[in-house]
Amino acid sequence: MFGQTTLGTSTVSSSASRVFRYEVVGLRQNSETDKNKYNIRNSGSVFITVPYSRMNEEYQRITRLGGKIVKIEPLTAEEN
């Protein structure tokens, strides 16, 4: 498993079927992450899978949590 998945239910279109994986470093526990049911690791990379339609929203959330995106890669159907 590569990390969190933020896929939702939506209609299938060309943009909805495109999925990307963010590699994020530097996430820290704060009041925003306290809402989660799990703790955030302070070190190492976290991989977050994001559909194309939510890339901007997820980028803003990562920034709010103090993380830095070091890599974004598209996922193919075999990797999902």
C-alpha positions as CSV (number, residue, x, y, z in Angstrom):
1,M,0.0,0.0,0.0
2,F,1.4,3.4,-0.9
3,G,-0.6,5.6,1.5
4,Q,-3.8,7.5,1.7
5,T,-6.4,7.4,-1.1
6,T,-8.7,10.3,-1.6
7,L,-10.8,8.8,-4.4
8,G,-14.5,9.4,-4.3
9,T,-17.5,8.3,-6.3
10,S,-18.0,10.3,-9.4
11,T,-19.0,9.8,-13.0
12,V,-16.3,8.3,-15.3
13,S,-14.9,10.8,-17.7
14,S,-11.4,11.4,-19.2
15,S,-10.4,13.6,-16.4
16,A,-12.1,11.6,-13.6
17,S,-10.2,8.5,-14.7
18,R,-6.8,10.2,-14.3
19,V,-5.1,9.6,-11.0
20,F,-1.9,10.9,-9.6
21,R,0.3,10.0,-6.6
22,Y,1.9,12.8,-4.5
23,E,5.1,12.0,-2.6
24,V,5.0,14.3,0.4
25,V,7.6,15.0,3.1
26,G,7.4,17.2,6.3
27,L,3.9,16.5,7.4
28,R,3.5,17.3,11.1
29,Q,0.8,16.7,13.7
30,N,-1.3,19.9,14.3
31,S,-4.9,20.9,15.0
32,E,-5.9,20.0,11.5
33,T,-4.4,16.5,11.6
34,D,-5.8,15.9,15.0
35,K,-9.2,15.5,13.3
36,N,-7.9,12.4,11.6
37,K,-8.2,9.0,13.3
38,Y,-4.4,8.4,12.9
39,N,-1.2,10.2,13.7
40,I,1.0,11.8,11.1
41,R,4.6,10.5,10.9
42,N,7.2,13.3,11.4
43,S,9.8,11.8,9.1
44,G,9.9,10.0,5.8
45,S,7.7,10.2,2.8
46,V,3.9,9.8,2.7
47,F,2.2,8.8,-0.6
48,I,-1.2,10.2,-1.3
49,T,-3.3,9.1,-4.3
50,V,-5.4,11.9,-5.7
51,P,-7.8,12.0,-8.7
52,Y,-7.2,14.8,-11.2
53,S,-10.3,16.7,-10.1
54,R,-9.0,17.1,-6.6
55,M,-5.4,17.9,-7.2
56,N,-5.7,21.6,-6.2
57,E,-7.7,20.9,-3.1
58,E,-5.2,18.2,-2.0
59,Y,-2.3,20.6,-2.7
60,Q,-3.8,23.2,-0.4
61,R,-4.5,20.6,2.3
62,I,-0.9,19.4,2.2
63,T,0.4,22.9,2.4
64,R,-1.9,23.7,5.4
65,L,-0.5,20.6,7.2
66,G,3.1,21.8,6.7
67,G,4.0,19.3,4.0
68,K,6.1,19.7,0.9
69,I,5.3,17.8,-2.3
70,V,8.6,16.4,-3.7
71,K,7.1,14.4,-6.6
72,I,3.9,14.0,-8.5
73,E,3.5,11.0,-10.8
74,P,0.6,9.8,-12.9
75,L,-0.8,6.3,-12.1
76,T,-1.7,3.8,-14.8
77,A,-4.6,1.4,-14.5
78,E,-2.2,-1.4,-13.5
79,E,-0.9,0.6,-10.5
80,N,-4.3,1.5,-9.1
